[in-house]
Amino acid sequence: MQLLEQLLDALDAFEKSASPADKKAAVASLRRLSRKYEIQTTELLQQRLLLMQAESTRDRETLRDLSAYSQFPEIVSWASDILHPKPRTPGGLGISL
């Protein structure tokens, strides 16, 4: 928890001393960081449920986050496969004329 406390102290100092433009520029980075932390502290079962929900609702942002930040290789693989499906080819169907 000490690292988290240091991060909170740094954010507090940034909030007090940064210009409005710097604060606005930091929003996207802070959102990515919080999403990464959220995913990496989520257990495997919860990540699987999140993945299934994202697939059924076509939530590409959540799928990208799971693919990028999950610590579980199967979640990374499944999310990547959903985001980038392999093309289907008719050659393997065994149909001959």
Backbone as JSON, one array per atom type, in Angstrom:
{
  "sequence": "MQLLEQLLDALDAFEKSASPADKKAAVASLRRLSRKYEIQTTELLQQRLLLMQAESTRDRETLRDLSAYSQFPEIVSWASDILHPKPRTPGGLGISL",
  "N": [[0.8, -1.2, 0.0], [2.09, 1.17, 0.33], [3.13, 2.2, -2.06], [0.8, 2.99, -3.36], [-0.03, 5.0, -1.62], [2.05, 6.83, -2.03], [1.58, 7.48, -4.67], [-0.94, 8.7, -4.45], [-0.19, 10.93, -2.9], [1.5, 12.21, -4.72], [-0.33, 12.81, -6.74], [-1.98, 14.57, -5.35], [-0.21, 16.69, -4.87], [0.27, 17.4, -7.52], [-2.29, 18.26, -8.24], [-2.5, 20.56, -6.7], [-0.46, 22.23, -7.66], [-0.34, 22.25, -10.47], [-1.02, 23.64, -13.71], [-4.19, 24.59, -15.22], [-4.24, 23.66, -17.9], [-2.29, 21.63, -17.86], [-3.53, 19.86, -16.11], [-5.79, 19.14, -17.57], [-4.58, 17.83, -19.71], [-3.6, 15.62, -18.43], [-5.72, 13.97, -17.86], [-6.52, 11.8, -19.64], [-4.35, 10.03, -19.41], [-4.47, 9.41, -16.7], [-6.96, 8.16, -16.57], [-6.43, 5.83, -18.1], [-4.48, 4.66, -16.47], [-5.95, 4.22, -14.11], [-7.83, 2.4, -15.07], [-6.18, 0.27, -15.8], [-5.15, -0.45, -13.29], [-7.54, -1.18, -12.05], [-8.32, -3.44, -13.59], [-6.12, -5.18, -13.21], [-6.32, -5.75, -10.53], [-8.49, -7.29, -10.34], [-10.02, -10.45, -9.95], [-9.6, -13.64, -11.64], [-12.05, -14.97, -12.31], [-13.88, -12.83, -12.23], [-12.82, -11.26, -14.28], [-13.29, -12.94, -16.43], [-16.11, -12.88, -16.48], [-16.48, -10.17, -17.02], [-15.32, -10.06, -19.55], [-17.1, -11.72, -21.02], [-19.43, -10.2, -20.8], [-18.63, -7.85, -22.09], [-18.21, -8.85, -24.64], [-20.82, -9.67, -25.37], [-22.18, -7.25, -25.37], [-20.81, -5.87, -27.2], [-18.69, -4.19, -26.44], [-16.07, -2.67, -27.23], [-14.04, -1.11, -26.1], [-13.7, -2.07, -23.44], [-12.9, -4.66, -24.08], [-10.47, -4.1, -25.38], [-9.07, -2.99, -23.21], [-8.95, -5.21, -21.46], [-7.44, -6.92, -23.04], [-5.04, -5.52, -23.13], [-4.27, -5.06, -20.43], [-4.74, -7.24, -18.69], [-3.53, -9.7, -16.42], [-3.75, -12.34, -16.88], [-3.06, -14.82, -19.14], [-4.99, -16.24, -20.7], [-7.22, -14.57, -20.74], [-6.21, -12.34, -22.05], [-5.68, -13.52, -24.55], [-8.28, -14.42, -25.34], [-9.71, -11.98, -25.42], [-8.27, -10.64, -27.41], [-8.75, -12.35, -29.58], [-11.5, -11.96, -29.9], [-11.57, -9.27, -30.56], [-10.09, -9.27, -32.91], [-11.1, -11.21, -35.06], [-10.44, -14.31, -36.71], [-10.37, -14.68, -40.21], [-12.91, -16.43, -41.99], [-12.56, -19.15, -44.14], [-13.68, -20.63, -47.15], [-12.39, -22.88, -48.09], [-11.86, -25.11, -46.43], [-14.13, -26.62, -46.14], [-14.74, -28.96, -47.44], [-16.3, -29.37, -49.7], [-17.02, -30.51, -52.82], [-17.32, -30.18, -56.35]],
  "CA": [[0.0, 0.0, 0.0], [2.93, 2.36, 0.38], [3.22, 2.73, -3.4], [-0.46, 3.66, -3.61], [0.0, 6.24, -0.85], [2.96, 7.74, -2.72], [0.87, 7.92, -5.87], [-1.95, 9.67, -4.02], [0.51, 12.15, -2.51], [1.96, 12.87, -5.95], [-1.51, 13.38, -7.4], [-2.4, 15.72, -4.55], [0.73, 17.77, -5.16], [-0.01, 17.81, -8.9], [-3.55, 19.01, -8.24], [-2.3, 21.87, -6.08], [0.51, 23.09, -8.34], [-0.39, 22.19, -11.94], [-1.89, 24.59, -14.41], [-5.4, 23.95, -15.77], [-3.91, 22.94, -19.15], [-1.61, 20.39, -17.48], [-4.53, 18.97, -15.52], [-6.62, 18.62, -18.66], [-3.75, 16.9, -20.49], [-3.33, 14.42, -17.62], [-6.94, 13.19, -17.66], [-6.5, 10.54, -20.4], [-3.35, 9.13, -18.81], [-4.98, 8.95, -15.4], [-8.03, 7.19, -16.84], [-5.8, 4.57, -18.5], [-3.82, 4.11, -15.28], [-6.95, 3.69, -13.18], [-8.42, 1.21, -15.69], [-5.17, -0.78, -15.68], [-5.14, -0.87, -11.88], [-8.81, -1.87, -11.81], [-8.3, -4.77, -14.21], [-5.09, -6.02, -12.61], [-6.7, -6.15, -9.18], [-9.7, -8.1, -10.46], [-9.72, -11.87, -10.01], [-9.8, -14.29, -12.93], [-13.48, -15.2, -12.56], [-14.51, -11.54, -12.52], [-12.36, -10.85, -15.6], [-14.04, -13.75, -17.42], [-17.46, -12.34, -16.56], [-16.35, -8.88, -17.69], [-15.06, -10.37, -20.95], [-18.34, -12.2, -21.63], [-20.34, -9.06, -20.88], [-18.13, -6.95, -23.13], [-18.46, -9.49, -25.94], [-22.25, -9.66, -25.68], [-22.63, -5.87, -25.6], [-19.89, -5.31, -28.21], [-17.94, -3.12, -25.78], [-14.69, -2.81, -27.71], [-13.12, -0.44, -25.17], [-13.41, -3.01, -22.36], [-12.12, -5.75, -24.67], [-9.1, -3.59, -25.57], [-8.45, -2.86, -21.89], [-8.63, -6.56, -20.98], [-6.34, -7.42, -23.86], [-3.81, -4.8, -22.82], [-3.89, -4.96, -19.02], [-4.96, -8.42, -17.87], [-2.36, -10.49, -16.07], [-4.07, -13.72, -17.19], [-2.86, -15.03, -20.59], [-6.19, -16.68, -21.41], [-8.08, -13.4, -20.91], [-5.57, -11.56, -23.12], [-5.9, -14.24, -25.79], [-9.71, -14.39, -25.7], [-10.08, -10.61, -25.79], [-7.65, -10.37, -28.71], [-9.49, -13.12, -30.59], [-12.8, -11.32, -30.13], [-11.32, -8.01, -31.24], [-9.52, -9.52, -34.23], [-11.47, -12.57, -35.43], [-9.76, -14.88, -37.87], [-11.32, -14.78, -41.33], [-13.38, -17.76, -42.36], [-12.28, -19.48, -45.53], [-14.51, -21.73, -47.59], [-11.57, -23.99, -48.58], [-11.81, -26.24, -45.53], [-15.47, -27.21, -45.96], [-14.81, -30.3, -48.04], [-17.32, -29.4, -50.74], [-16.45, -30.66, -54.17], [-18.34, -30.15, -57.41]],
  "C": [[0.85, 1.27, 0.0], [3.05, 3.0, -1.0], [1.95, 3.51, -3.75], [-0.52, 4.99, -2.85], [0.92, 7.27, -1.5], [2.29, 8.32, -3.96], [-0.18, 8.97, -5.51], [-1.33, 10.99, -3.59], [0.98, 12.93, -3.73], [0.8, 13.5, -6.7], [-2.02, 14.61, -6.66], [-1.5, 16.92, -4.82], [0.52, 18.31, -6.58], [-1.26, 18.67, -8.98], [-3.36, 20.42, -7.7], [-1.43, 22.79, -6.93], [0.39, 23.13, -9.86], [-1.34, 23.24, -12.51], [-3.13, 23.86, -14.93], [-5.12, 23.16, -17.06], [-3.2, 21.61, -18.85], [-2.59, 19.38, -16.9], [-5.39, 18.34, -16.6], [-5.86, 17.58, -19.48], [-3.54, 15.58, -19.74], [-4.55, 13.5, -17.5], [-6.89, 11.84, -18.37], [-5.52, 9.54, -19.79], [-3.83, 8.57, -17.49], [-6.12, 7.96, -15.57], [-7.45, 5.84, -17.22], [-5.15, 3.89, -17.29], [-4.84, 3.52, -14.32], [-7.61, 2.44, -13.75], [-7.46, 0.02, -15.59], [-5.15, -1.33, -14.26], [-6.4, -1.65, -11.55], [-8.8, -3.29, -12.37], [-7.3, -5.68, -13.51], [-5.39, -6.42, -11.18], [-7.99, -6.97, -9.16], [-9.32, -9.56, -10.62], [-10.11, -12.46, -11.36], [-11.28, -14.47, -13.26], [-14.19, -13.9, -12.94], [-14.09, -11.03, -13.9], [-13.07, -11.66, -16.69], [-15.45, -13.22, -17.59], [-17.46, -10.99, -17.3], [-16.14, -9.07, -19.19], [-16.33, -10.82, -21.66], [-19.34, -11.06, -21.79], [-19.91, -8.12, -21.99], [-18.36, -7.54, -24.52], [-19.94, -9.4, -26.31], [-22.79, -8.27, -25.96], [-21.78, -5.15, -26.64], [-19.14, -4.08, -27.68], [-16.46, -3.26, -26.12], [-13.67, -2.16, -26.77], [-12.73, -1.38, -24.02], [-12.58, -4.18, -22.89], [-10.67, -5.32, -24.89], [-8.37, -3.47, -24.23], [-8.06, -4.23, -21.32], [-7.46, -7.14, -21.75], [-5.01, -6.79, -23.49], [-3.34, -4.96, -21.38], [-4.06, -6.22, -18.18], [-3.65, -9.16, -17.61], [-2.56, -11.97, -16.4], [-3.97, -13.94, -18.7], [-4.12, -15.44, -21.34], [-7.15, -15.51, -21.65], [-7.52, -12.54, -22.05], [-5.84, -12.2, -24.48], [-7.35, -14.17, -26.25], [-10.13, -13.0, -26.15], [-9.51, -10.24, -27.16], [-8.37, -11.1, -29.84], [-10.84, -12.5, -30.91], [-12.61, -10.02, -30.91], [-10.86, -8.2, -32.68], [-9.85, -10.96, -34.66], [-10.72, -13.03, -36.68], [-10.78, -15.01, -39.0], [-11.68, -16.24, -41.62], [-13.09, -17.99, -43.83], [-13.11, -20.67, -45.95], [-13.71, -22.96, -48.02], [-11.62, -25.23, -47.7], [-13.16, -26.95, -45.35], [-15.61, -28.59, -46.55], [-15.91, -30.43, -49.09], [-16.63, -29.52, -52.08], [-17.57, -30.73, -55.2], [-17.96, -31.06, -58.54]]
}
